[in-house]
Amino acid sequence: MAAAMRLIAKQGDTIDLLLFRDAGLGPAHVSRVLEANPGLSRHDPILPLGTLITVPATDNAAAARTLPLIQLWD
C-alpha cells in the first residue's frame, strides 16, 4: 500500500486537474479525495491558491489502472 500524498493547489487548479497532474490519478479518485478532505467541496470548482489536499493511500491495483501515454506522432 502506498503512502498518502499531500498536494498544494496552484493558480487555476481544479481537484481533477491537480490529481491528474501531480498524482497521475483519474476522475474515479475524486470522490475518495473529497471524502478524505472534509470541507473541500465547499470551495468553488477552481481551488484557492495554496489549498492543501491529502490524497489517501491507494493499493497497487488502483495505481496500476493509470494508462500509459500513447503518442500518435513523434
C-alpha positions as CSV (number, residue, x, y, z in Angstrom):
1,M,0.0,0.0,0.0
2,A,1.3,3.4,-1.0
3,A,1.6,6.3,1.5
4,A,-0.8,9.2,1.5
5,M,0.2,12.2,-0.6
6,R,-0.2,15.9,0.2
7,L,-0.8,18.2,-2.8
8,I,-0.9,22.0,-3.0
9,A,-3.2,23.7,-5.5
10,K,-1.6,26.2,-7.9
11,Q,-3.5,29.0,-9.6
12,G,-6.4,27.8,-11.6
13,D,-6.4,24.2,-10.3
14,T,-9.5,22.1,-10.0
15,I,-9.5,18.9,-8.0
16,D,-9.4,16.6,-11.0
17,L,-6.6,18.6,-12.7
18,L,-4.5,18.6,-9.6
19,L,-4.9,14.9,-9.1
20,F,-4.1,14.1,-12.7
21,R,-1.0,16.4,-13.0
22,D,0.6,15.8,-9.6
23,A,-0.6,12.3,-8.7
24,G,-1.4,10.6,-12.0
25,L,-4.9,9.8,-10.9
26,G,-8.1,10.0,-12.9
27,P,-11.6,11.2,-12.2
28,A,-12.6,8.0,-10.4
29,H,-10.4,9.1,-7.5
30,V,-12.1,12.5,-6.9
31,S,-14.8,11.2,-4.6
32,R,-12.2,9.4,-2.4
33,V,-10.2,12.6,-2.1
34,L,-13.3,14.6,-1.3
35,E,-14.2,12.1,1.5
36,A,-10.6,12.4,2.9
37,N,-10.7,16.2,2.9
38,P,-13.9,17.5,4.7
39,G,-14.8,20.9,3.6
40,L,-13.0,20.8,0.3
41,S,-16.3,20.6,-1.6
42,R,-17.4,23.9,-0.2
43,H,-14.8,25.7,-2.5
44,D,-15.7,26.8,-6.0
45,P,-14.7,24.4,-8.8
46,I,-11.4,26.4,-9.0
47,L,-9.5,25.9,-5.8
48,P,-8.0,28.8,-3.9
49,L,-4.2,29.1,-4.4
50,G,-2.3,27.1,-1.9
51,T,-5.1,24.8,-0.8
52,L,-3.7,21.7,0.8
53,I,-5.2,18.4,-0.3
54,T,-4.5,15.0,1.2
55,V,-4.7,12.1,-1.2
56,P,-5.4,8.9,0.8
57,A,-3.2,5.9,0.3
58,T,-4.1,3.5,-2.6
59,D,-3.5,-0.1,-3.1
60,N,-1.2,-1.1,-6.0
61,A,-4.2,-2.4,-8.1
62,A,-5.7,1.0,-8.1
63,A,-2.5,2.7,-9.1
64,A,-2.0,0.3,-11.9
65,R,-5.2,1.5,-13.6
66,T,-3.4,4.6,-14.9
67,L,-3.0,4.1,-18.6
68,P,0.4,4.8,-20.3
69,L,0.6,7.8,-22.7
70,I,0.2,6.8,-26.3
71,Q,1.7,9.2,-28.9
72,L,0.5,9.0,-32.5
73,W,3.4,11.1,-33.9
74,D,7.0,11.6,-32.8
